[in-house]
């Protein structure tokens, strides 16, 4: 994942929109088949990316109960927000 690339966590989207926990995740699940990993989102696995996930948790960017994290790129963020606004 490009470190300079702006990303949004599902928690950040929920909070920015004032939505309930899990709203952005449900939208992501609906759109996932049309997304390309690396272009629209980055998947962080607890087994492989544990240190990065802990950094996100410490920065309060993800929910405390998050095991594997999803970070949306600009493309993915726009698609999720458009879907939720739909």
C-alpha positions in Angstrom: 0.0 0.0 0.0 1.4 3.4 -0.9 2.1 5.2 2.3 1.3 8.6 0.8 -2.1 7.5 -0.5 -5.1 8.9 1.4 -7.3 6.1 2.8 -10.5 6.0 4.8 -11.4 3.3 7.3 -15.0 2.0 7.5 -15.2 3.5 11.0 -14.1 6.9 9.7 -16.9 6.8 7.1 -19.5 5.8 9.6 -18.4 8.6 12.0 -18.2 11.3 9.3 -21.7 10.5 8.1 -23.2 10.0 11.6 -24.1 6.4 10.6 -24.4 3.4 12.9 -21.4 1.2 13.3 -21.3 -1.3 10.4 -23.1 0.9 7.8 -20.1 1.5 5.7 -19.1 -2.2 6.0 -22.5 -3.3 4.7 -22.1 -1.0 1.7 -18.6 -2.3 1.1 -19.9 -5.9 1.1 -22.6 -4.9 -1.5 -20.0 -3.3 -3.7 -17.0 -5.6 -3.1 -17.5 -7.7 -6.3 -17.1 -4.5 -8.4 -14.0 -3.4 -6.5 -10.4 -4.1 -7.3 -8.1 -4.7 -4.4 -5.2 -2.2 -4.6 -7.2 0.3 -6.6 -10.4 0.6 -4.6 -9.4 -0.8 -1.2 -6.6 -2.4 0.8 -7.2 -5.5 2.9 -5.1 -5.8 6.0 -4.9 -9.3 7.4 -4.4 -9.8 11.1 -1.9 -12.6 10.4 0.2 -10.5 7.9 -0.5 -6.9 8.8 -0.9 -7.0 12.6 1.5 -4.1 13.3 -0.3 -1.9 10.8 -3.7 -2.8 12.2 -2.4 -2.0 15.7 -1.3 1.4 14.5 -4.7 2.1 13.0 -6.4 1.0 16.3 -4.0 3.2 18.4 -4.9 6.1 16.1 -8.6 5.4 16.6 -9.1 4.9 12.9 -10.7 1.5 13.2 -13.1 -0.1 15.7 -11.6 -1.7 18.8 -13.1 -5.1 17.8 -11.6 -5.0 14.2 -9.6 -8.1 13.4 -8.9 -7.6 9.7 -9.0 -4.1 8.4 -10.2 -2.6 5.1 -8.9 0.8 4.0 -10.7 2.4 1.1 -8.9 4.5 -1.5 -10.4 7.6 -3.1 -12.2 5.4 -5.7 -13.6 3.0 -3.0 -14.6 5.8 -0.7 -16.5 7.6 -3.4 -18.3 4.4 -4.4 -19.3 3.6 -0.9 -20.5 7.2 -0.2 -22.4 7.3 -3.5 -24.0 3.9 -2.6 -25.1 5.2 0.8 -26.4 8.4 -0.6 -28.2 6.5 -3.3 
